[in-house]
């Protein structure tokens, strides 16, 4: 998601008004958000990569009854 320049400028101004301790907290929070996004992307990629391997396990006559539930 790309924020417009007005929004970015507003956030920057708000951050500049904070104490150094609060700026550090903001930085930690931003790092947390970025890491959470990376973790989520990694989980989605791993899921996508494993679909082929699990397809053989999931698509079989013995489990067809469960597909109809």
ABEGO torsion letter per residue (X at the ends): XBBBAAAAAAAAAAAAABBAAAAAAAAAAAAAAAAAAAAAAAAAAAAAAAAAAAAAAABBAAAAAAAAX
